[in-house]
Amino acid sequence: MHRWSWPIWLLVLMGCHRSPERIVLLVYSPHGKDQLSYYEEAFERLYPQVDVQWLDMSSQAVYDRIATERANPQASLWWGGPSWLFEQAAEEGLLEAYRPTWAEAIAPEYRDPEFRWVGTYLTPEVIVYNREKIRREEAPGDWDALLDPRWRGKIVLRYPPVSGTMQAILGALVLRQPTVREGFLWLARLDEQTRTYAADPTQLYVLLARGETPITLWNLTDVVLQAERYGFPFDFVVPRSGAPVLVDGIALVRGGPNMEWARRFYEFVTSREALLEQSRLFYRIPARRDIKPEEFPDWVPEELRPMPVDWSRLRRLRQAWMAYWDEHIRGRGGRYLANPGPPPPE
């Protein structure tokens, strides 16, 4: 005969009245595990009924995934990536319009006209170097200085076709030249200088830190974060002739689940207080115009000359340019200079 410490009817009743499952909110983002974990935990403390989940991937991978899942969206929020990727997603009907409560604090040039995406940060692209291997006064001070023979074999770059950041940098450097052909000839010379292309940001940081390839091109905020938080010996130069400045955005995924909670999370991570916190903890430069330069942390450069970039043209041509670069220039820079072959798309 079995002896029960609890009446069977009470055990059955308890089994039938289990706590409800938490609401899952899935976020796609390139912002890294530190920032994503921080805001996952902060939001869940405020709303314990919500289970914030995130996938950390490149901005290009986020766009590709949202496009692939169009018929059955899994994520509700896309947090982070260059504006021209958001523009493309908006035009393809992948994003849900949402006017945030702070809409008047964002300049029109930093958002979609229909609020299908809104800018959160301004991200300058800079020349990065290993300060243990190169003294500041010797580091390349401008883009053309990267082509100096002394830097041959000393450069590592993130593989551009899978990186929105690198697509923006190389595209801006193409548009910096008088013609597209001259722009790709410049990229061929940069390829001659480049020892290797890193498969992901982690590999990029490791190769840069080892010092055999002490120079790269990357975004300022990630460089400062890696140096300040993880002790990597990285420093940067804002190019004298100007730096491409990306507008980093946020958007709701059209048709995503639990949209009301996605809007709450959107507001939570883009409030004025949260953006100032992100500037201190995660080295972001807020795009909101109600945050003044004197409120920024000391790491934000006082002098920053934005490079003029036709972002609409870059967005329209980026995939064709990356395919052309991959086929004709990657690892073949010298041969391309000797025999350029077919003209690049214009």
FIVEX-377155 format. One record per residue: residue number from 1; residue in three letters; y, x, z of N, C-alpha, C, O in turn. Coordinates in pm, whole numbers. Each point is the difference from the previous one (the first is absolute). Layout:
NUM,ALA,Y,X,Z,Y,X,Z,Y,X,Z,Y,X,Z
...
***
This chain:
1,MET,-119,85,0,119,-85,0,125,89,0,11,93,80
2,HIS,85,-123,-174,122,81,-9,100,-45,105,13,-119,29
3,ARG,59,216,26,107,-33,95,132,38,-65,15,113,-46
4,TRP,81,-202,40,131,19,-66,108,15,108,4,-77,95
5,SER,77,172,-110,113,14,92,112,-98,-34,84,-32,85
6,TRP,-83,-18,-212,98,-100,-42,-76,-119,-54,-104,18,-63
7,PRO,152,-140,84,-65,-116,-60,0,11,-152,97,46,-60
8,ILE,-209,-89,-2,-10,8,-146,112,-77,-67,53,45,-101
9,TRP,-17,-162,155,105,-80,-65,133,73,-3,79,-17,-92
10,LEU,-53,103,197,127,74,4,-1,114,-101,102,29,-62
11,LEU,-219,36,46,-9,107,-100,21,-55,-140,69,61,-81
12,VAL,-130,-176,53,18,-63,-131,145,-36,-23,54,21,-108
13,LEU,10,-76,212,140,-40,-13,90,121,-26,91,-6,-82
14,MET,-120,115,153,79,122,-21,-19,53,-141,95,49,-60
15,GLY,-216,-58,6,-27,47,-135,70,-82,-105,35,50,-107
16,CYS,-13,-178,137,65,-87,-97,151,10,5,69,-54,-87
17,HIS,-15,123,187,146,8,15,45,147,8,75,38,89
18,ARG,-124,40,-183,43,141,-6,146,8,-43,51,-92,-64
19,SER,17,204,98,139,16,-42,7,1,-152,-88,53,-67
20,PRO,193,-111,13,16,-3,-145,16,142,-55,53,87,68
21,GLU,-98,-65,-191,13,130,-62,147,30,-27,79,-90,-25
22,ARG,-45,219,29,139,39,-25,34,-14,-148,-87,5,-87
23,ILE,215,-23,61,50,-16,-136,15,139,-62,69,86,54
24,VAL,-134,-65,-167,4,131,-65,120,8,-94,22,-88,-83
25,LEU,56,194,99,114,27,-88,-23,138,-62,4,101,70
26,LEU,-27,-98,-200,-32,126,-69,124,53,-72,66,-72,-75
27,VAL,-36,200,100,117,67,-57,-47,117,-84,-84,79,44
28,TYR,138,-66,-166,-22,118,-83,125,87,8,112,-50,-11
29,SER,-131,181,32,118,85,21,-33,147,-21,-112,43,27
30,PRO,209,36,-76,-15,146,-4,65,71,119,14,122,-2
31,HIS,25,-197,105,83,58,106,-76,86,101,61,57,90
32,GLY,-192,-47,-102,-75,90,87,-47,-66,128,60,-96,49
33,LYS,-170,150,5,-66,-64,113,87,-3,125,-11,-94,79
34,ASP,97,194,-58,80,3,122,96,-118,5,5,-73,99
35,GLN,72,55,-205,96,-109,-2,-71,-136,-4,42,-94,68
36,LEU,-148,84,-147,-70,-127,-12,-68,-38,132,5,-117,40
37,SER,-67,213,27,-63,-28,129,104,-41,104,-23,-90,80
38,TYR,136,157,-82,106,-29,97,45,-146,-9,11,-68,101
39,TYR,13,22,-225,51,-137,-15,-112,-104,5,25,-116,31
40,GLU,-147,156,-60,-114,-88,25,-7,-33,149,-9,-117,38
41,GLU,13,220,47,-12,-21,144,122,-73,56,-15,-86,88
42,ALA,134,118,-136,121,-66,51,1,-149,-34,36,-83,84
43,PHE,-77,49,-206,-1,-141,-40,-108,-76,75,20,-115,39
44,GLU,-135,178,-19,-109,-68,70,30,-19,148,-49,-95,61
45,ARG,130,183,-2,42,-22,139,86,-126,10,-8,-75,97
46,LEU,90,54,-199,88,-117,-2,-76,-126,-38,29,-108,51
47,TYR,-125,123,-142,-79,-114,-49,-149,36,11,-60,39,-100
48,PRO,1,-52,217,-140,43,18,-100,-83,-80,-116,40,-14
49,GLN,159,-153,-37,-91,-82,-81,-16,55,-142,-81,-51,-77
50,VAL,160,153,42,-3,57,-135,-71,135,2,21,81,90
51,ASP,-104,-58,-189,-69,127,-20,59,66,-125,-38,-34,-113
52,VAL,132,127,133,61,70,-113,-95,108,-48,-41,87,77
53,GLN,5,-93,-203,-83,101,-63,79,61,-115,83,-67,-61
54,TRP,-110,194,31,75,65,-108,-91,96,-75,-97,53,52
55,LEU,135,-32,-177,-63,102,-83,110,97,-42,100,-40,-60
56,ASP,-120,167,92,97,105,-32,-42,64,-132,-107,60,-8
57,MET,190,-73,-95,-31,56,-131,131,30,-72,107,-40,46
58,SER,-114,110,-158,120,32,-75,65,-127,-52,-67,-102,-16
59,SER,196,109,-10,71,-118,-51,-56,-46,-134,-6,-120,-26
60,GLN,-35,215,-58,-61,-38,-128,-131,-73,24,-30,-98,-68
61,ALA,-49,144,166,-127,-66,31,23,-140,57,-78,-91,-26
62,VAL,186,73,104,32,-133,51,28,-96,-115,-55,-110,-6
63,TYR,141,154,-86,31,-86,-115,-127,-34,-78,-23,-116,-34
64,ASP,-59,217,6,-123,-23,-77,-91,-101,72,-60,-86,-64
65,ARG,51,98,194,-90,-88,76,53,-144,-1,-77,-94,-18
66,ILE,206,78,38,58,-135,0,-16,-64,-137,-29,-119,-10
67,ALA,48,198,-95,-18,-53,-136,-145,-40,-23,-27,-104,-61
68,THR,-67,185,109,-142,-30,-18,-41,-126,76,-84,-77,-45
69,GLU,145,57,163,-34,-114,85,82,-124,-28,-1,-95,78
70,ARG,71,96,-187,94,-108,-32,-61,-139,18,63,-88,58
71,ALA,-186,68,-106,-64,-132,5,-46,-37,140,-21,-117,31
72,ASN,5,218,54,-48,-23,137,64,101,94,-67,93,45
73,PRO,197,-109,-14,70,99,81,-64,17,137,-34,-97,67
74,GLN,19,223,-27,-55,32,131,111,33,100,-5,-44,115
75,ALA,104,121,-158,111,38,86,110,-105,-8,11,-75,-97
76,SER,71,72,202,115,-89,2,132,75,-13,102,-59,-36
77,LEU,-104,190,65,124,76,1,-20,136,-64,-101,67,24
78,TRP,198,-26,-105,6,134,-58,120,68,64,114,-40,-22
79,TRP,-140,143,100,106,67,75,8,146,-44,-75,84,50
80,GLY,167,-55,-143,25,138,-39,-37,33,-142,-108,-35,-48
81,GLY,200,102,-21,-20,42,-138,132,-1,-74,95,-64,46
82,PRO,-86,133,-159,126,8,-74,37,-134,-63,-87,-79,-37
83,SER,216,55,26,50,-130,-46,-53,-36,-138,-24,-118,-27
84,TRP,7,216,-61,-42,-35,-135,-143,-50,-5,-36,-74,-92
85,LEU,-48,113,189,-134,-59,8,9,-145,46,-72,-87,-49
86,PHE,162,61,146,22,-137,44,58,-85,-114,-38,-116,-17
87,GLU,129,174,-61,57,-74,-113,-109,-41,-99,-1,-113,-49
88,GLN,-88,204,21,-108,-31,-93,-89,-111,56,-37,-93,-71
89,ALA,4,104,200,-84,-102,62,70,-136,0,-64,-103,-20
90,ALA,196,103,43,76,-126,0,-3,-64,-138,-22,-120,-13
91,GLU,44,200,-91,-2,-52,-136,-137,-57,-38,-9,-92,-81
92,GLU,-96,146,139,-135,-45,-31,-44,-117,89,-115,-43,-7
93,GLY,207,-7,89,-32,-116,82,-89,28,119,-69,-90,48
94,LEU,69,215,1,-90,38,109,65,-15,138,-69,10,102
95,LEU,201,-34,-97,72,-1,126,62,-137,28,37,-73,-91
96,GLU,-28,42,220,55,-127,48,145,21,40,30,91,77
97,ALA,62,-175,-126,140,12,38,19,-34,147,-57,-96,50
98,TYR,137,178,18,32,-26,141,134,63,31,19,121,-18
99,ARG,75,-203,64,132,49,37,1,27,151,-2,-95,79
100,PRO,5,221,-38,-8,30,144,127,-45,72,103,-25,-62
101,THR,-113,17,193,115,-46,79,118,96,-9,114,-39,27
102,TRP,-141,163,-64,106,102,-8,41,29,-145,49,109,-30
103,ALA,-68,-206,-59,22,22,-143,140,50,-32,17,78,-95
104,GLU,83,-119,170,137,42,-29,22,148,31,101,57,-42
105,ALA,-192,5,114,16,141,38,-56,95,-105,9,122,17
106,ILE,-66,-174,-124,-57,88,-103,82,-12,-127,30,-111,-45
107,ALA,7,225,-13,80,0,-122,-82,-56,-116,-121,19,-5
108,PRO,187,-90,-90,-74,-60,-111,-84,99,-80,-106,-35,-51
109,GLU,153,160,39,-76,99,-77,-126,46,72,-82,70,-59
110,TYR,66,-109,185,-117,41,77,-99,-116,22,-79,2,94
111,ARG,85,-103,-181,-92,-113,14,-18,-70,-134,76,20,-94
112,ASP,-179,-103,89,-23,-86,-114,101,-117,4,28,-50,108
113,PRO,26,6,-223,96,-111,1,-56,-127,64,75,-80,57
114,GLU,-206,61,-68,-64,-120,57,-69,29,133,-74,-84,51
115,PHE,99,201,3,-58,42,129,-153,2,-4,-66,-30,99
116,ARG,11,66,-214,-145,20,-6,-38,134,63,-115,19,38
117,TRP,208,70,-27,-16,123,80,137,39,51,102,-35,-60
118,VAL,-100,108,170,126,45,61,-17,144,45,-107,39,48
119,GLY,212,41,-66,-5,140,41,3,17,151,71,-72,71
120,THR,-150,166,-22,-1,31,143,58,139,28,78,18,93
121,TYR,-119,81,-175,44,138,22,55,60,-129,-28,-47,-110
122,LEU,108,153,127,41,86,-111,-74,132,18,6,62,106
123,THR,-76,-21,-211,-89,116,12,36,107,-102,-36,-14,-117
124,PRO,106,119,156,32,108,-94,-123,85,-31,-84,24,87
125,GLU,75,19,-212,-107,91,-43,57,141,-6,105,22,-62
126,VAL,-170,72,125,59,133,22,-99,111,-35,-117,-24,-29
127,ILE,169,146,31,-83,120,-15,-45,43,140,82,17,90
128,VAL,-212,0,-74,-58,31,131,-59,141,-4,-55,42,-102
129,TYR,67,30,213,-56,135,3,-57,30,139,39,-61,99
130,ASN,-130,156,-95,-60,50,125,95,106,56,15,108,-56
131,ARG,48,-142,170,103,89,55,-57,129,58,75,93,27
132,GLU,-208,-87,-7,-61,125,47,-22,98,-114,-21,119,22
133,LYS,26,-169,-145,-23,84,-117,127,26,-80,10,100,-71
134,ILE,87,-190,83,123,11,-80,118,-22,93,5,-99,73
135,ARG,91,190,-76,121,-19,77,90,-102,-68,-3,-16,-122
136,ARG,82,-54,203,81,-110,-54,92,48,-112,16,-69,-101
137,GLU,45,186,119,94,49,-101,-70,40,-129,65,16,-104
138,GLU,-197,0,108,-75,37,-120,-66,-120,-69,-45,11,-113
139,ALA,40,-125,181,-68,-118,-54,73,-52,-124,122,13,-9
140,PRO,-194,-71,-86,66,-57,-119,105,-104,42,-30,-93,74
141,GLY,152,112,-122,109,-88,40,24,-116,-93,76,-92,32
142,ASP,-142,94,-148,17,-110,-95,-124,-8,-87,-86,88,4
143,TRP,77,-195,-83,-121,-24,-77,-32,113,-97,-116,43,-9
144,ASP,215,7,-63,-27,105,-98,-46,130,65,-67,81,-63
145,ALA,104,-61,191,-43,121,70,-152,3,20,-57,107,22
146,LEU,-8,-222,-31,-146,-4,12,-69,74,-114,-115,41,11
147,LEU,188,-23,-122,-58,64,-119,17,151,2,-41,68,-94
148,ASP,101,-16,200,14,146,13,-139,63,2,-89,-49,70
149,PRO,68,159,-145,-133,64,-7,-59,36,136,-123,6,13
150,ARG,207,18,88,-56,41,129,-77,-112,69,-75,25,94
151,TRP,94,-151,-140,-72,-111,62,-125,-39,-78,-65,-99,32
152,ARG,31,177,-134,-118,-33,-79,-126,10,87,-23,102,66
153,GLY,-57,-208,-67,-120,-4,83,26,-30,146,-93,2,81
154,LYS,218,-29,-45,37,-24,139,26,-148,29,38,-36,112
155,ILE,-57,-50,-211,34,-141,15,-127,-85,3,-92,21,-78
156,VAL,88,-117,171,-105,-102,3,70,-136,-12,103,-22,63
157,LEU,-159,-68,-143,56,-133,-18,-106,-105,26,-118,21,-28
158,ARG,160,-133,81,-88,-117,10,-30,-47,-142,89,-3,-85
159,TYR,-216,-35,59,-40,-44,-134,79,-125,-38,-19,-104,62
160,PRO,107,111,-163,97,-107,-26,-57,-137,-40,54,-101,46
161,PRO,-159,90,-128,-41,-133,-44,-40,-96,112,-1,-121,-21
162,VAL,-33,173,139,-39,-88,111,104,-3,111,-27,-50,109
163,SER,145,102,-135,104,8,103,131,-57,-53,59,54,-93
164,GLY,-12,-163,155,129,-56,-39,113,98,25,96,6,-77
165,THR,-107,72,186,104,100,30,11,103,-111,110,29,-47
166,MET,-223,27,4,4,102,-103,40,-57,-136,66,67,-78
167,GLN,-105,-189,50,43,-63,-125,152,-12,-2,63,21,-104
168,ALA,-6,-56,219,146,-10,8,66,136,-19,100,11,-72
169,ILE,-154,93,135,59,133,-10,-9,52,-143,101,41,-58
170,LEU,-221,-44,-1,-14,54,-136,77,-84,-100,60,54,-93
171,GLY,-61,-186,111,77,-85,-91,148,30,7,67,4,-103
172,ALA,-15,16,224,142,33,15,32,134,-63,107,18,-59
173,LEU,-200,78,70,23,131,-60,-6,-5,-152,67,78,-67
174,VAL,-148,-169,11,2,-20,-145,135,-56,-42,61,48,-96
175,LEU,-14,-151,167,125,-66,-37,123,87,26,108,-27,-50
176,ARG,-127,132,128,110,93,28,35,84,-123,112,51,-11
177,GLN,-206,-38,-82,23,80,-120,66,-84,-109,-3,-123,6
178,PRO,63,189,-108,70,-76,-105,-90,-94,-78,45,-107,-42
179,THR,-173,144,22,-94,-86,-72,-132,-3,75,-27,86,84
180,VAL,-55,-187,-114,-131,-10,63,-88,120,-38,-71,54,85
181,ARG,76,-13,-211,-77,118,-42,38,122,83,-87,72,47
182,GLU,216,-48,-29,44,114,81,-45,-16,145,-29,98,68
183,GLY,26,-224,-22,-49,-25,135,-145,41,17,-36,59,102
184,PHE,-48,-90,-201,-141,38,10,-20,149,-22,-95,58,54
185,LEU,179,4,-131,-6,146,-10,31,64,135,-58,101,38
186,TRP,153,-163,35,32,50,135,-121,-17,91,-33,90,77
187,LEU,-34,-206,-85,-120,-23,82,-111,98,-37,-79,40,86
188,ALA,70,-2,-214,-100,98,-41,28,135,66,-93,69,42
189,ARG,219,-32,-33,35,124,68,-33,-9,150,-45,98,60
190,LEU,67,-216,-1,-36,-18,141,-152,8,17,-47,55,100
191,ASP,-28,-108,-194,-146,9,7,-45,146,-4,-94,37,70
192,GLU,160,45,-150,-34,143,-3,18,65,137,-72,93,35
193,GLN,167,-144,41,29,56,132,-96,-52,107,-11,59,108
194,THR,-57,-169,-136,-79,-72,100,-144,52,5,-67,9,-103
195,ARG,22,26,223,-136,49,15,-101,-114,0,-106,10,-63
196,THR,138,-119,134,-98,-107,13,69,-133,27,118,-4,36
197,TYR,-193,-105,-56,47,-136,26,-86,-60,110,-122,-10,-15
198,ALA,184,-31,125,-73,-52,115,-40,-145,-21,75,-80,-57
199,ALA,-196,47,102,-54,-135,-22,66,-104,90,3,-118,-35
200,ASP,48,161,151,61,-96,92,102,75,86,2,123,-1
201,PRO,83,-196,77,102,69,81,-58,96,103,58,106,23
202,THR,-171,-140,38,-59,90,100,-33,136,-61,29,104,59
203,GLN,-91,-106,-176,-32,125,-68,128,75,-37,5,123,9
204,LEU,97,-196,-49,129,63,-32,55,75,121,43,114,-12
205,TYR,-44,-179,129,54,63,120,-81,124,40,57,101,40
206,VAL,-188,-111,-53,-86,114,38,27,119,-91,17,112,48
207,LEU,-11,-135,-179,23,109,-95,138,61,20,17,121,-10
208,LEU,82,-206,37,135,50,24,5,83,128,66,103,5
209,ALA,-136,-148,98,1,70,129,-73,133,-6,37,95,69
210,ARG,-142,-87,-151,-74,127,-11,88,111,-54,-18,117,37
211,GLY,112,-151,-123,97,99,-44,-25,65,-134,89,66,-53
212,GLU,-208,-83,-3,-23,57,-133,83,-74,-105,44,59,-99
213,THR,-23,-187,123,89,-81,-85,109,-57,91,-13,-112,48
214,PRO,119,190,-23,96,-37,104,112,-94,-46,96,-22,75
215,ILE,-105,-33,-196,106,-87,-52,-61,-128,-55,-106,3,-64
216,THR,173,-114,88,-38,-126,-63,124,-87,-17,110,38,40
217,LEU,-130,-154,-99,104,-103,-14,-53,-124,69,-111,-45,-29
218,TRP,190,-9,120,-50,-116,75,118,-72,64,115,42,-13
219,ASN,-146,-153,84,110,-76,59,39,57,136,-84,47,77
220,LEU,213,-53,-51,58,65,117,-60,-53,130,-30,78,90
221,THR,13,-210,-79,-42,-56,128,-140,46,39,-24,30,117
222,ASP,-69,-25,-211,-135,48,33,1,147,40,-75,42,88
223,VAL,160,35,-153,9,143,32,48,19,143,-58,79,75
224,VAL,163,-151,-36,53,13,136,-104,-48,101,-17,63,105
225,LEU,-51,-172,-135,-103,-52,91,-110,104,22,-40,25,114
226,GLN,-10,35,-222,-108,98,13,44,122,79,-78,58,76
227,ALA,204,-19,-93,51,116,73,24,-31,147,-40,77,88
228,GLU,105,-190,-60,39,-32,137,-119,-47,84,-11,38,117
229,ARG,-76,-119,-174,-107,-60,78,-124,87,6,-66,9,104
230,TYR,33,56,-216,-127,73,-6,18,152,-5,-98,74,-5
231,GLY,223,-28,6,24,143,8,-23,78,-128,-9,122,4
232,PHE,-1,-190,-118,-14,73,-125,128,80,-27,109,-48,30
233,PRO,-121,168,-86,118,86,-21,77,-39,-127,20,84,-88
234,PHE,22,-209,79,65,-49,-121,151,-12,20,47,-36,108
235,ASP,25,67,-212,144,-26,-5,32,-46,-141,-87,0,-87
236,PHE,211,-41,64,33,-58,-130,139,42,-44,84,42,79
237,VAL,-64,-55,-209,131,23,-62,36,-127,-78,-80,-48,-80
238,VAL,199,-5,104,51,-108,-83,60,66,-125,99,72,12
239,PRO,-155,-95,-130,48,71,-120,150,-19,-23,54,-109,15
240,ARG,11,220,-51,146,-1,-16,47,-100,-106,105,-62,16
241,SER,-183,45,-122,42,-88,-109,-31,-147,29,38,-88,-79
242,GLY,-105,60,189,-30,-137,37,-148,-25,17,-83,65,-64
243,ALA,51,-160,151,-139,-36,28,-24,-145,-39,85,-86,26
244,PRO,-200,56,-89,-33,-141,-20,-14,-67,137,-68,52,88
245,VAL,131,-166,-73,-9,-73,127,-70,-133,-28,54,-88,-66
246,LEU,-176,76,119,-77,-122,-21,40,-105,103,28,31,115
247,VAL,-27,-155,-159,13,-113,91,-142,-45,34,-75,-42,-89
248,ASP,40,50,215,-134,-36,47,3,-147,44,91,-40,73
249,GLY,-188,-40,-117,10,-144,19,-107,-63,86,-91,67,50
250,ILE,105,-198,-34,-97,-84,69,-5,-133,-72,100,-45,-55
251,ALA,-217,-19,54,-14,-128,-71,-120,-77,53,-95,58,52
252,LEU,101,-190,-66,-115,-86,26,-85,-8,-126,53,-4,-111
253,VAL,-184,2,129,-93,-12,-113,-17,-148,-32,-35,-81,86
254,ARG,59,48,-210,-8,-141,-39,-143,-53,19,-97,59,-47
255,GLY,88,-172,117,-130,-61,23,-80,62,112,-115,-38,23
256,GLY,174,136,49,-72,64,110,-24,-95,116,75,-97,15
257,PRO,-177,121,67,-31,-88,112,99,15,115,65,104,15
258,ASN,-57,-208,67,81,2,124,143,46,-26,51,92,65
259,MET,12,-158,-162,132,45,-44,107,-12,108,93,80,2
260,GLU,-103,-178,85,99,-13,106,-3,122,91,105,49,42
261,TRP,-224,1,-11,-9,120,82,45,123,-77,55,93,59
262,ALA,-77,-92,-189,49,112,-81,153,6,4,58,108,7
263,ARG,7,-225,-11,147,-2,9,46,51,136,101,70,10
264,ARG,-173,-107,95,39,48,134,-14,152,8,87,68,56
265,PHE,-196,-15,-110,-19,146,4,109,69,-84,53,103,41
266,TYR,-21,-160,-156,107,50,-87,130,13,80,64,105,-2
267,GLU,-26,-211,72,123,2,78,-10,100,115,97,67,34
268,PHE,-215,-58,25,-22,87,115,25,146,-35,64,73,76
269,VAL,-116,-28,-191,11,142,-35,127,34,-76,27,117,-27
270,THR,54,-219,-8,124,28,-74,125,-40,78,110,1,-55
271,SER,-125,-36,181,119,-29,81,85,127,12,-49,110,-21
272,ARG,173,-128,55,90,115,15,-56,97,105,2,121,-19
273,GLU,-50,-176,130,-54,84,108,-125,75,-46,-17,118,31
274,ALA,-69,-187,-106,-123,65,-46,31,112,-99,-62,106,5
275,LEU,158,-128,-94,34,103,-98,61,123,67,-28,112,-41
276,LEU,111,-132,143,54,114,73,-112,73,74,0,123,8
277,GLU,-95,-199,45,-116,62,64,-81,80,-100,-47,109,32
278,GLN,29,-162,-152,-75,70,-104,72,127,-44,-64,99,-36
279,SER,197,-100,40,73,121,-36,-22,110,103,-3,118,-35
280,ARG,-14,-156,161,-22,98,106,-146,45,8,-28,119,16
281,LEU,-65,-214,-27,-141,30,23,-73,43,-127,-92,81,6
282,PHE,134,-136,-121,-77,22,-123,85,55,-114,-44,4,-115
283,TYR,168,38,148,82,76,-93,30,-78,-129,-14,52,-110
284,ARG,57,-177,128,40,-85,-112,151,-13,-1,65,3,105
285,ILE,-8,-17,-225,145,-22,-14,21,-146,-35,-29,-39,-113
286,PRO,78,-44,206,13,-143,-27,93,-29,-116,101,68,-20
287,ALA,-136,-172,-57,83,-41,-115,104,-104,38,94,-24,-76
288,ARG,-108,-37,193,95,-105,41,139,58,16,17,108,55
289,ARG,85,-183,-105,137,51,9,67,-31,133,113,42,23
290,ASP,-181,-114,66,57,-20,134,-46,108,97,26,-8,120
291,ILE,-95,111,-172,-34,118,79,85,116,-53,-13,40,-115
292,LYS,99,13,199,96,101,-42,-59,141,8,-90,25,80
293,PRO,140,67,-163,-52,138,1,3,66,138,-88,79,32
294,GLU,188,-111,50,8,63,132,-112,-48,94,-23,61,104
295,GLU,-46,-166,-140,-113,-47,79,-130,70,-38,-100,-12,71
296,PHE,100,86,-183,-121,67,-45,-32,120,89,91,59,59
297,PRO,-218,-22,-50,-36,123,73,53,125,-70,44,-6,-115
298,ASP,-48,118,186,58,125,-52,-73,52,-124,60,73,-79
299,TRP,-187,-109,60,-76,57,-112,48,-51,-136,-28,63,-102
300,VAL,101,-176,98,46,-55,-127,109,90,-58,99,25,68
301,PRO,-115,25,-192,99,91,-57,138,-66,-11,13,-116,-38
302,GLU,89,193,73,137,-52,-12,43,-7,-146,71,-93,-40
303,GLU,-113,191,-38,35,4,-141,-121,-38,-84,-102,69,3
304,LEU,113,-177,-76,-109,-42,-86,58,-56,-129,60,-108,-2
305,ARG,-79,184,-106,55,-42,-129,-112,-67,-80,-91,68,-48
306,PRO,96,-202,32,-105,-67,-77,5,39,-148,107,8,-59
307,MET,-223,15,1,-11,27,-142,7,-132,-77,-70,-94,35
308,PRO,154,85,-138,0,-123,-81,-134,-14,-72,-44,90,-71
309,VAL,-21,-204,89,-131,-25,-61,-1,-141,-57,39,-96,67
310,ASP,-83,83,-189,-19,-131,-61,-137,-52,45,-100,18,-70
311,TRP,97,-83,186,-127,-42,58,-70,-106,-86,-123,-5,-4
312,SER,201,-78,-64,-62,-103,-85,-76,65,-115,-111,-42,-34
313,ARG,170,145,-25,-68,70,-109,-123,74,52,-106,-1,-63
314,LEU,121,63,178,-114,71,58,-116,-96,29,-116,30,-29
315,ARG,149,-146,84,-105,-98,29,-70,-44,-128,-123,-15,-2
316,ARG,200,-6,-102,-58,-48,-126,-91,104,-63,-99,-35,-65
317,LEU,130,164,83,-72,106,-70,-96,79,88,-75,83,-51
318,ARG,75,-106,181,-70,89,93,-149,12,-32,-54,111,1
319,GLN,-13,-221,-31,-143,9,-25,-29,76,-128,-92,82,-5
320,ALA,171,-108,-99,-18,73,-125,33,147,19,-68,87,-56
321,TRP,172,-57,133,37,139,25,-108,73,79,-32,115,-29
322,MET,-25,-182,129,-105,64,79,-125,25,-84,-65,104,14
323,ALA,31,-198,-100,-116,20,-88,26,117,-95,-89,81,-25
324,TYR,211,-73,-27,36,110,-91,-4,133,76,-53,99,-50
325,TRP,111,-98,171,0,123,81,-143,44,29,-32,118,-13
326,ASP,-53,-212,50,-138,33,36,-77,56,-119,-82,90,15
327,GLU,109,-143,-133,-75,42,-119,52,129,-60,-77,82,-48
328,HIS,209,-64,51,59,111,-75,53,115,85,14,112,-50
329,ILE,17,-137,178,71,102,76,-77,52,120,2,120,25
330,ARG,-70,-203,50,-68,45,121,-96,115,-31,-97,-17,-73
331,GLY,125,134,130,-83,118,-21,12,61,-138,-71,95,-33
332,ARG,162,-150,-50,15,49,-138,146,29,-32,39,0,-117
333,GLY,43,25,219,143,16,-21,36,104,-103,86,-24,-85
334,GLY,-151,142,91,30,106,-96,-34,-38,-142,77,27,-92
335,ARG,-192,-91,74,-39,-42,-135,95,-107,-53,31,-3,-119
336,TYR,13,-85,208,93,-105,-44,132,61,-45,58,-44,-100
337,LEU,-11,144,172,125,65,-39,-14,69,-136,94,2,-79
338,ALA,-212,53,53,-22,68,-129,-18,-100,-112,39,25,-114
339,ASN,-99,-139,145,-27,-101,-103,8,-139,63,-101,-54,44
340,PRO,222,-5,-38,19,-124,74,-81,-120,-50,-25,-93,78
341,GLY,-15,92,-201,-82,-113,-46,78,-128,-14,119,4,-29
342,PRO,-185,-120,48,66,-129,-23,115,-21,96,-4,49,113
343,PRO,107,-121,-154,113,-24,88,-38,-94,115,-84,-88,-17
344,PRO,147,106,134,-28,-90,113,59,-139,-24,93,-14,-79
345,PRO,-145,-88,146,54,-136,-17,145,-8,45,41,63,97
346,GLU,35,-143,-171,141,-20,35,33,-148,5,114,-37,28
***
